[in-house]
């Protein structure tokens, strides 16, 4: 069986960790998209306050199968 995939780019954020930012993006995508299959981290960045990490932002690509 062959599949056709669509890829979208998302940015997740979290004050806790980069992993949590990824999870937040995937969970949000899963609320409106079906058949999520994979993700790829494109960029990781953060906001600093007083020399400490205050917030993470992670850009990911998410692939999902589409119904044809």
N, CA, C and O atoms as a Maestro MAE file, in Angstrom:
{
 s_m_m2io_version
 :::
 2.0.0
}

f_m_ct {
 s_m_title
 :::
 protein
 m_atom[272] {
  # First column is atom index #
  i_m_mmod_type
  r_m_x_coord
  r_m_y_coord
  r_m_z_coord
  i_m_residue_number
  s_m_chain_name
  s_m_pdb_residue_name
  s_m_pdb_atom_name
  i_m_atomic_number
  :::
  1 25 0.844 -1.173 0.000 1 A "UNK " " N  " 7
  2 3 0.000 0.000 0.000 1 A "UNK " " CA " 6
  3 2 0.890 1.237 0.000 1 A "UNK " " C  " 6
  4 15 1.826 1.333 0.794 1 A "UNK " " O  " 8
  5 25 0.598 2.179 -0.887 2 A "UNK " " N  " 7
  6 3 1.360 3.423 -0.917 2 A "UNK " " CA " 6
  7 2 0.569 4.518 -0.212 2 A "UNK " " C  " 6
  8 15 -0.649 4.429 -0.058 2 A "UNK " " O  " 8
  9 25 1.285 5.542 0.208 3 A "UNK " " N  " 7
  10 3 0.675 6.651 0.939 3 A "UNK " " CA " 6
  11 2 1.056 7.969 0.280 3 A "UNK " " C  " 6
  12 15 2.098 8.082 -0.366 3 A "UNK " " O  " 8
  13 25 0.206 8.943 0.455 4 A "UNK " " N  " 7
  14 3 0.519 10.316 0.078 4 A "UNK " " CA " 6
  15 2 0.562 11.129 1.362 4 A "UNK " " C  " 6
  16 15 -0.349 11.053 2.186 4 A "UNK " " O  " 8
  17 25 1.635 11.914 1.527 5 A "UNK " " N  " 7
  18 3 1.829 12.679 2.744 5 A "UNK " " CA " 6
  19 2 1.711 14.170 2.475 5 A "UNK " " C  " 6
  20 15 2.041 14.646 1.389 5 A "UNK " " O  " 8
  21 25 1.248 14.883 3.452 6 A "UNK " " N  " 7
  22 3 1.288 16.348 3.455 6 A "UNK " " CA " 6
  23 2 2.203 16.735 4.605 6 A "UNK " " C  " 6
  24 15 2.210 16.081 5.648 6 A "UNK " " O  " 8
  25 25 2.971 17.791 4.416 7 A "UNK " " N  " 7
  26 3 3.901 18.265 5.439 7 A "UNK " " CA " 6
  27 2 3.550 19.713 5.775 7 A "UNK " " C  " 6
  28 15 3.373 20.546 4.886 7 A "UNK " " O  " 8
  29 25 3.452 19.994 7.070 8 A "UNK " " N  " 7
  30 3 3.215 21.363 7.521 8 A "UNK " " CA " 6
  31 2 4.304 21.753 8.513 8 A "UNK " " C  " 6
  32 15 4.950 20.891 9.108 8 A "UNK " " O  " 8
  33 25 4.499 23.037 8.684 9 A "UNK " " N  " 7
  34 3 5.486 23.540 9.635 9 A "UNK " " CA " 6
  35 2 4.756 24.200 10.793 9 A "UNK " " C  " 6
  36 15 3.833 24.989 10.592 9 A "UNK " " O  " 8
  37 25 5.178 23.870 12.005 10 A "UNK " " N  " 7
  38 3 4.558 24.379 13.225 10 A "UNK " " CA " 6
  39 2 5.630 24.890 14.173 10 A "UNK " " C  " 6
  40 15 6.790 24.488 14.089 10 A "UNK " " O  " 8
  41 25 5.233 25.775 15.071 11 A "UNK " " N  " 7
  42 3 6.124 26.221 16.144 11 A "UNK " " CA " 6
  43 2 5.433 25.938 17.466 11 A "UNK " " C  " 6
  44 15 4.348 26.455 17.734 11 A "UNK " " O  " 8
  45 25 6.067 25.115 18.288 12 A "UNK " " N  " 7
  46 3 5.563 24.842 19.630 12 A "UNK " " CA " 6
  47 2 6.372 25.628 20.637 12 A "UNK " " C  " 6
  48 15 7.532 25.955 20.388 12 A "UNK " " O  " 8
  49 25 5.771 25.934 21.771 13 A "UNK " " N  " 7
  50 3 6.495 26.688 22.795 13 A "UNK " " CA " 6
  51 2 6.216 26.104 24.175 13 A "UNK " " C  " 6
  52 15 5.201 25.446 24.406 13 A "UNK " " O  " 8
  53 25 7.157 26.371 25.089 14 A "UNK " " N  " 7
  54 3 7.023 25.879 26.457 14 A "UNK " " CA " 6
  55 2 8.030 26.591 27.354 14 A "UNK " " C  " 6
  56 15 9.152 26.864 26.927 14 A "UNK " " O  " 8
  57 25 7.644 26.892 28.584 15 A "UNK " " N  " 7
  58 3 8.620 27.422 29.541 15 A "UNK " " CA " 6
  59 2 9.428 26.295 30.207 15 A "UNK " " C  " 6
  60 15 10.368 26.564 30.955 15 A "UNK " " O  " 8
  61 25 9.063 25.043 29.936 16 A "UNK " " N  " 7
  62 3 9.674 23.903 30.629 16 A "UNK " " CA " 6
  63 2 10.891 23.341 29.893 16 A "UNK " " C  " 6
  64 15 11.972 23.239 30.473 16 A "UNK " " O  " 8
  65 25 10.722 22.974 28.610 17 A "UNK " " N  " 7
  66 3 11.823 22.355 27.868 17 A "UNK " " CA " 6
  67 2 11.532 22.356 26.375 17 A "UNK " " C  " 6
  68 15 10.409 22.620 25.947 17 A "UNK " " O  " 8
  69 25 12.561 22.057 25.591 18 A "UNK " " N  " 7
  70 3 12.360 21.937 24.147 18 A "UNK " " CA " 6
  71 2 11.499 20.716 23.831 18 A "UNK " " C  " 6
  72 15 10.678 20.765 22.915 18 A "UNK " " O  " 8
  73 25 11.675 19.627 24.572 19 A "UNK " " N  " 7
  74 3 10.831 18.442 24.368 19 A "UNK " " CA " 6
  75 2 9.362 18.759 24.619 19 A "UNK " " C  " 6
  76 15 8.487 18.293 23.889 19 A "UNK " " O  " 8
  77 25 9.099 19.536 25.632 20 A "UNK " " N  " 7
  78 3 7.724 19.926 25.947 20 A "UNK " " CA " 6
  79 2 7.147 20.832 24.848 20 A "UNK " " C  " 6
  80 15 5.958 20.755 24.539 20 A "UNK " " O  " 8
  81 25 7.977 21.672 24.272 21 A "UNK " " N  " 7
  82 3 7.533 22.526 23.171 21 A "UNK " " CA " 6
  83 2 7.142 21.675 21.963 21 A "UNK " " C  " 6
  84 15 6.143 21.957 21.302 21 A "UNK " " O  " 8
  85 25 7.924 20.638 21.672 22 A "UNK " " N  " 7
  86 3 7.601 19.714 20.581 22 A "UNK " " CA " 6
  87 2 6.280 19.005 20.879 22 A "UNK " " C  " 6
  88 15 5.401 18.933 20.020 22 A "UNK " " O  " 8
  89 25 6.144 18.488 22.087 23 A "UNK " " N  " 7
  90 3 4.911 17.793 22.469 23 A "UNK " " CA " 6
  91 2 3.696 18.709 22.334 23 A "UNK " " C  " 6
  92 15 2.643 18.280 21.862 23 A "UNK " " O  " 8
  93 25 3.838 19.957 22.743 24 A "UNK " " N  " 7
  94 3 2.721 20.910 22.637 24 A "UNK " " CA " 6
  95 2 2.305 21.124 21.181 24 A "UNK " " C  " 6
  96 15 1.114 21.191 20.879 24 A "UNK " " O  " 8
  97 25 3.276 21.230 20.288 25 A "UNK " " N  " 7
  98 3 2.964 21.417 18.867 25 A "UNK " " CA " 6
  99 2 2.263 20.189 18.295 25 A "UNK " " C  " 6
  100 15 1.283 20.317 17.561 25 A "UNK " " O  " 8
  101 25 2.761 19.003 18.628 26 A "UNK " " N  " 7
  102 3 2.171 17.766 18.108 26 A "UNK " " CA " 6
  103 2 0.765 17.554 18.663 26 A "UNK " " C  " 6
  104 15 -0.139 17.159 17.927 26 A "UNK " " O  " 8
  105 25 0.579 17.811 19.937 27 A "UNK " " N  " 7
  106 3 -0.751 17.661 20.548 27 A "UNK " " CA " 6
  107 2 -1.739 18.632 19.911 27 A "UNK " " C  " 6
  108 15 -2.870 18.255 19.607 27 A "UNK " " O  " 8
  109 25 -1.323 19.867 19.711 28 A "UNK " " N  " 7
  110 3 -2.210 20.851 19.076 28 A "UNK " " CA " 6
  111 2 -2.567 20.438 17.653 28 A "UNK " " C  " 6
  112 15 -3.723 20.549 17.246 28 A "UNK " " O  " 8
  113 25 -1.587 19.965 16.901 29 A "UNK " " N  " 7
  114 3 -1.847 19.517 15.526 29 A "UNK " " CA " 6
  115 2 -2.818 18.337 15.521 29 A "UNK " " C  " 6
  116 15 -3.699 18.253 14.666 29 A "UNK " " O  " 8
  117 25 -2.651 17.439 16.470 30 A "UNK " " N  " 7
  118 3 -3.499 16.256 16.548 30 A "UNK " " CA " 6
  119 2 -4.953 16.562 16.860 30 A "UNK " " C  " 6
  120 15 -5.819 15.714 16.645 30 A "UNK " " O  " 8
  121 25 -5.237 17.749 17.361 31 A "UNK " " N  " 7
  122 3 -6.618 18.121 17.659 31 A "UNK " " CA " 6
  123 2 -7.414 18.436 16.398 31 A "UNK " " C  " 6
  124 15 -8.642 18.345 16.401 31 A "UNK " " O  " 8
  125 25 -6.720 18.807 15.313 32 A "UNK " " N  " 7
  126 3 -7.443 19.136 14.089 32 A "UNK " " CA " 6
  127 2 -7.011 18.323 12.867 32 A "UNK " " C  " 6
  128 15 -7.673 18.373 11.831 32 A "UNK " " O  " 8
  129 25 -5.924 17.584 12.975 33 A "UNK " " N  " 7
  130 3 -5.435 16.786 11.853 33 A "UNK " " CA " 6
  131 2 -5.480 15.305 12.193 33 A "UNK " " C  " 6
  132 15 -5.268 14.914 13.341 33 A "UNK " " O  " 8
  133 25 -5.759 14.477 11.177 34 A "UNK " " N  " 7
  134 3 -5.768 13.026 11.363 34 A "UNK " " CA " 6
  135 2 -4.491 12.419 10.793 34 A "UNK " " C  " 6
  136 15 -3.822 13.028 9.957 34 A "UNK " " O  " 8
  137 25 -4.171 11.254 11.237 35 A "UNK " " N  " 7
  138 3 -3.122 10.417 10.649 35 A "UNK " " CA " 6
  139 2 -1.722 11.034 10.728 35 A "UNK " " C  " 6
  140 15 -0.944 10.911 9.783 35 A "UNK " " O  " 8
  141 25 -1.393 11.697 11.843 36 A "UNK " " N  " 7
  142 3 -0.031 12.209 12.026 36 A "UNK " " CA " 6
  143 2 0.927 11.030 12.033 36 A "UNK " " C  " 6
  144 15 0.657 10.019 12.681 36 A "UNK " " O  " 8
  145 25 2.040 11.143 11.324 37 A "UNK " " N  " 7
  146 3 2.969 10.020 11.194 37 A "UNK " " CA " 6
  147 2 4.374 10.310 11.709 37 A "UNK " " C  " 6
  148 15 5.009 9.421 12.276 37 A "UNK " " O  " 8
  149 25 4.877 11.531 11.527 38 A "UNK " " N  " 7
  150 3 6.257 11.817 11.923 38 A "UNK " " CA " 6
  151 2 6.449 13.318 12.121 38 A "UNK " " C  " 6
  152 15 5.625 14.130 11.701 38 A "UNK " " O  " 8
  153 25 7.548 13.661 12.766 39 A "UNK " " N  " 7
  154 3 7.948 15.066 12.877 39 A "UNK " " CA " 6
  155 2 9.446 15.176 12.716 39 A "UNK " " C  " 6
  156 15 10.181 14.211 12.927 39 A "UNK " " O  " 8
  157 25 9.890 16.359 12.342 40 A "UNK " " N  " 7
  158 3 11.307 16.653 12.177 40 A "UNK " " CA " 6
  159 2 11.579 18.017 12.795 40 A "UNK " " C  " 6
  160 15 10.904 18.993 12.467 40 A "UNK " " O  " 8
  161 25 12.559 18.090 13.683 41 A "UNK " " N  " 7
  162 3 12.911 19.366 14.307 41 A "UNK " " CA " 6
  163 2 13.735 20.180 13.309 41 A "UNK " " C  " 6
  164 15 14.755 19.716 12.798 41 A "UNK " " O  " 8
  165 25 13.276 21.392 13.045 42 A "UNK " " N  " 7
  166 3 13.932 22.284 12.092 42 A "UNK " " CA " 6
  167 2 14.795 23.317 12.816 42 A "UNK " " C  " 6
  168 15 15.918 23.597 12.398 42 A "UNK " " O  " 8
  169 25 14.266 23.879 13.901 43 A "UNK " " N  " 7
  170 3 14.973 24.956 14.599 43 A "UNK " " CA " 6
  171 2 14.577 24.965 16.067 43 A "UNK " " C  " 6
  172 15 13.420 24.725 16.414 43 A "UNK " " O  " 8
  173 25 15.539 25.241 16.910 44 A "UNK " " N  " 7
  174 3 15.280 25.402 18.341 44 A "UNK " " CA " 6
  175 2 15.830 26.757 18.766 44 A "UNK " " C  " 6
  176 15 16.966 27.110 18.450 44 A "UNK " " O  " 8
  177 25 15.011 27.500 19.479 45 A "UNK " " N  " 7
  178 3 15.467 28.793 19.992 45 A "UNK " " CA " 6
  179 2 14.793 29.043 21.333 45 A "UNK " " C  " 6
  180 15 13.861 28.337 21.716 45 A "UNK " " O  " 8
  181 25 15.270 30.042 22.028 46 A "UNK " " N  " 7
  182 3 14.694 30.331 23.330 46 A "UNK " " CA " 6
  183 2 14.820 31.791 23.708 46 A "UNK " " C  " 6
  184 15 15.529 32.574 23.076 46 A "UNK " " O  " 8
  185 25 14.107 32.118 24.758 47 A "UNK " " N  " 7
  186 3 14.105 33.475 25.314 47 A "UNK " " CA " 6
  187 2 14.850 33.430 26.642 47 A "UNK " " C  " 6
  188 15 14.593 32.560 27.474 47 A "UNK " " O  " 8
  189 25 15.761 34.356 26.837 48 A "UNK " " N  " 7
  190 3 16.555 34.413 28.067 48 A "UNK " " CA " 6
  191 2 16.105 35.576 28.940 48 A "UNK " " C  " 6
  192 15 15.794 36.662 28.450 48 A "UNK " " O  " 8
  193 25 16.078 35.326 30.233 49 A "UNK " " N  " 7
  194 3 15.825 36.371 31.219 49 A "UNK " " CA " 6
  195 2 16.825 36.204 32.356 49 A "UNK " " C  " 6
  196 15 16.923 35.134 32.957 49 A "UNK " " O  " 8
  197 25 17.550 37.249 32.638 50 A "UNK " " N  " 7
  198 3 18.573 37.236 33.687 50 A "UNK " " CA " 6
  199 2 19.573 36.102 33.482 50 A "UNK " " C  " 6
  200 15 20.033 35.483 34.441 50 A "UNK " " O  " 8
  201 25 19.905 35.837 32.206 51 A "UNK " " N  " 7
  202 3 20.895 34.814 31.893 51 A "UNK " " CA " 6
  203 2 20.390 33.386 31.986 51 A "UNK " " C  " 6
  204 15 21.183 32.452 31.869 51 A "UNK " " O  " 8
  205 25 19.100 33.190 32.192 52 A "UNK " " N  " 7
  206 3 18.525 31.847 32.293 52 A "UNK " " CA " 6
  207 2 17.481 31.643 31.202 52 A "UNK " " C  " 6
  208 15 16.866 32.598 30.727 52 A "UNK " " O  " 8
  209 25 17.292 30.394 30.815 53 A "UNK " " N  " 7
  210 3 16.270 30.083 29.808 53 A "UNK " " CA " 6
  211 2 14.900 30.278 30.427 53 A "UNK " " C  " 6
  212 15 14.556 29.647 31.426 53 A "UNK " " O  " 8
  213 25 14.123 31.162 29.816 54 A "UNK " " N  " 7
  214 3 12.779 31.446 30.320 54 A "UNK " " CA " 6
  215 2 11.705 30.782 29.473 54 A "UNK " " C  " 6
  216 15 10.610 30.499 29.960 54 A "UNK " " O  " 8
  217 25 12.018 30.530 28.198 55 A "UNK " " N  " 7
  218 3 11.001 29.988 27.312 55 A "UNK " " CA " 6
  219 2 11.668 29.347 26.099 55 A "UNK " " C  " 6
  220 15 12.639 29.883 25.564 55 A "UNK " " O  " 8
  221 25 11.147 28.203 25.669 56 A "UNK " " N  " 7
  222 3 11.628 27.490 24.492 56 A "UNK " " CA " 6
  223 2 10.648 27.652 23.341 56 A "UNK " " C  " 6
  224 15 9.436 27.693 23.552 56 A "UNK " " O  " 8
  225 25 11.172 27.744 22.121 57 A "UNK " " N  " 7
  226 3 10.371 27.673 20.898 57 A "UNK " " CA " 6
  227 2 11.056 26.694 19.965 57 A "UNK " " C  " 6
  228 15 12.258 26.793 19.717 57 A "UNK " " O  " 8
  229 25 10.278 25.739 19.444 58 A "UNK " " N  " 7
  230 3 10.826 24.732 18.551 58 A "UNK " " CA " 6
  231 2 9.975 24.693 17.279 58 A "UNK " " C  " 6
  232 15 8.759 24.513 17.335 58 A "UNK " " O  " 8
  233 25 10.638 24.866 16.131 59 A "UNK " " N  " 7
  234 3 9.965 24.756 14.845 59 A "UNK " " CA " 6
  235 2 10.110 23.328 14.355 59 A "UNK " " C  " 6
  236 15 11.216 22.791 14.296 59 A "UNK " " O  " 8
  237 25 8.975 22.709 14.001 60 A "UNK " " N  " 7
  238 3 8.994 21.336 13.513 60 A "UNK " " CA " 6
  239 2 8.212 21.237 12.204 60 A "UNK " " C  " 6
  240 15 7.326 22.045 11.924 60 A "UNK " " O  " 8
  241 25 8.560 20.236 11.421 61 A "UNK " " N  " 7
  242 3 7.738 19.831 10.286 61 A "UNK " " CA " 6
  243 2 7.008 18.574 10.730 61 A "UNK " " C  " 6
  244 15 7.604 17.684 11.338 61 A "UNK " " O  " 8
  245 25 5.714 18.502 10.427 62 A "UNK " " N  " 7
  246 3 4.898 17.347 10.786 62 A "UNK " " CA " 6
  247 2 4.348 16.747 9.500 62 A "UNK " " C  " 6
  248 15 3.778 17.453 8.668 62 A "UNK " " O  " 8
  249 25 4.523 15.444 9.346 63 A "UNK " " N  " 7
  250 3 3.985 14.749 8.186 63 A "UNK " " CA " 6
  251 2 2.769 13.923 8.574 63 A "UNK " " C  " 6
  252 15 2.745 13.282 9.625 63 A "UNK " " O  " 8
  253 25 1.765 13.947 7.713 64 A "UNK " " N  " 7
  254 3 0.582 13.127 7.950 64 A "UNK " " CA " 6
  255 2 0.054 12.613 6.624 64 A "UNK " " C  " 6
  256 15 0.214 13.251 5.583 64 A "UNK " " O  " 8
  257 25 -0.576 11.451 6.678 65 A "UNK " " N  " 7
  258 3 -1.144 10.883 5.464 65 A "UNK " " CA " 6
  259 2 -2.457 11.550 5.144 65 A "UNK " " C  " 6
  260 15 -3.223 11.916 6.036 65 A "UNK " " O  " 8
  261 25 -2.709 11.703 3.855 66 A "UNK " " N  " 7
  262 3 -3.989 12.270 3.430 66 A "UNK " " CA " 6
  263 2 -4.799 11.172 2.763 66 A "UNK " " C  " 6
  264 15 -4.257 10.220 2.202 66 A "UNK " " O  " 8
  265 25 -6.094 11.333 2.841 67 A "UNK " " N  " 7
  266 3 -6.989 10.366 2.223 67 A "UNK " " CA " 6
  267 2 -7.181 10.742 0.772 67 A "UNK " " C  " 6
  268 15 -7.566 11.868 0.455 67 A "UNK " " O  " 8
  269 25 -6.910 9.791 -0.112 68 A "UNK " " N  " 7
  270 3 -7.079 10.054 -1.542 68 A "UNK " " CA " 6
  271 2 -8.208 9.229 -2.121 68 A "UNK " " C  " 6
  272 15 -8.492 9.324 -3.315 68 A "UNK " " O  " 8
  :::
 }
 m_bond[271] {
  # First column is bond index #
  i_m_from
  i_m_to
  i_m_order
  :::
  1 1 2 1
  2 2 3 1
  3 3 4 2
  4 3 5 1
  5 5 6 1
  6 6 7 1
  7 7 8 2
  8 7 9 1
  9 9 10 1
  10 10 11 1
  11 11 12 2
  12 11 13 1
  13 13 14 1
  14 14 15 1
  15 15 16 2
  16 15 17 1
  17 17 18 1
  18 18 19 1
  19 19 20 2
  20 19 21 1
  21 21 22 1
  22 22 23 1
  23 23 24 2
  24 23 25 1
  25 25 26 1
  26 26 27 1
  27 27 28 2
  28 27 29 1
  29 29 30 1
  30 30 31 1
  31 31 32 2
  32 31 33 1
  33 33 34 1
  34 34 35 1
  35 35 36 2
  36 35 37 1
  37 37 38 1
  38 38 39 1
  39 39 40 2
  40 39 41 1
  41 41 42 1
  42 42 43 1
  43 43 44 2
  44 43 45 1
  45 45 46 1
  46 46 47 1
  47 47 48 2
  48 47 49 1
  49 49 50 1
  50 50 51 1
  51 51 52 2
  52 51 53 1
  53 53 54 1
  54 54 55 1
  55 55 56 2
  56 55 57 1
  57 57 58 1
  58 58 59 1
  59 59 60 2
  60 59 61 1
  61 61 62 1
  62 62 63 1
  63 63 64 2
  64 63 65 1
  65 65 66 1
  66 66 67 1
  67 67 68 2
  68 67 69 1
  69 69 70 1
  70 70 71 1
  71 71 72 2
  72 71 73 1
  73 73 74 1
  74 74 75 1
  75 75 76 2
  76 75 77 1
  77 77 78 1
  78 78 79 1
  79 79 80 2
  80 79 81 1
  81 81 82 1
  82 82 83 1
  83 83 84 2
  84 83 85 1
  85 85 86 1
  86 86 87 1
  87 87 88 2
  88 87 89 1
  89 89 90 1
  90 90 91 1
  91 91 92 2
  92 91 93 1
  93 93 94 1
  94 94 95 1
  95 95 96 2
  96 95 97 1
  97 97 98 1
  98 98 99 1
  99 99 100 2
  100 99 101 1
  101 101 102 1
  102 102 103 1
  103 103 104 2
  104 103 105 1
  105 105 106 1
  106 106 107 1
  107 107 108 2
  108 107 109 1
  109 109 110 1
  110 110 111 1
  111 111 112 2
  112 111 113 1
  113 113 114 1
  114 114 115 1
  115 115 116 2
  116 115 117 1
  117 117 118 1
  118 118 119 1
  119 119 120 2
  120 119 121 1
  121 121 122 1
  122 122 123 1
  123 123 124 2
  124 123 125 1
  125 125 126 1
  126 126 127 1
  127 127 128 2
  128 127 129 1
  129 129 130 1
  130 130 131 1
  131 131 132 2
  132 131 133 1
  133 133 134 1
  134 134 135 1
  135 135 136 2
  136 135 137 1
  137 137 138 1
  138 138 139 1
  139 139 140 2
  140 139 141 1
  141 141 142 1
  142 142 143 1
  143 143 144 2
  144 143 145 1
  145 145 146 1
  146 146 147 1
  147 147 148 2
  148 147 149 1
  149 149 150 1
  150 150 151 1
  151 151 152 2
  152 151 153 1
  153 153 154 1
  154 154 155 1
  155 155 156 2
  156 155 157 1
  157 157 158 1
  158 158 159 1
  159 159 160 2
  160 159 161 1
  161 161 162 1
  162 162 163 1
  163 163 164 2
  164 163 165 1
  165 165 166 1
  166 166 167 1
  167 167 168 2
  168 167 169 1
  169 169 170 1
  170 170 171 1
  171 171 172 2
  172 171 173 1
  173 173 174 1
  174 174 175 1
  175 175 176 2
  176 175 177 1
  177 177 178 1
  178 178 179 1
  179 179 180 2
  180 179 181 1
  181 181 182 1
  182 182 183 1
  183 183 184 2
  184 183 185 1
  185 185 186 1
  186 186 187 1
  187 187 188 2
  188 187 189 1
  189 189 190 1
  190 190 191 1
  191 191 192 2
  192 191 193 1
  193 193 194 1
  194 194 195 1
  195 195 196 2
  196 195 197 1
  197 197 198 1
  198 198 199 1
  199 199 200 2
  200 199 201 1
  201 201 202 1
  202 202 203 1
  203 203 204 2
  204 203 205 1
  205 205 206 1
  206 206 207 1
  207 207 208 2
  208 207 209 1
  209 209 210 1
  210 210 211 1
  211 211 212 2
  212 211 213 1
  213 213 214 1
  214 214 215 1
  215 215 216 2
  216 215 217 1
  217 217 218 1
  218 218 219 1
  219 219 220 2
  220 219 221 1
  221 221 222 1
  222 222 223 1
  223 223 224 2
  224 223 225 1
  225 225 226 1
  226 226 227 1
  227 227 228 2
  228 227 229 1
  229 229 230 1
  230 230 231 1
  231 231 232 2
  232 231 233 1
  233 233 234 1
  234 234 235 1
  235 235 236 2
  236 235 237 1
  237 237 238 1
  238 238 239 1
  239 239 240 2
  240 239 241 1
  241 241 242 1
  242 242 243 1
  243 243 244 2
  244 243 245 1
  245 245 246 1
  246 246 247 1
  247 247 248 2
  248 247 249 1
  249 249 250 1
  250 250 251 1
  251 251 252 2
  252 251 253 1
  253 253 254 1
  254 254 255 1
  255 255 256 2
  256 255 257 1
  257 257 258 1
  258 258 259 1
  259 259 260 2
  260 259 261 1
  261 261 262 1
  262 262 263 1
  263 263 264 2
  264 263 265 1
  265 265 266 1
  266 266 267 1
  267 267 268 2
  268 267 269 1
  269 269 270 1
  270 270 271 1
  271 271 272 2
  :::
 }
}
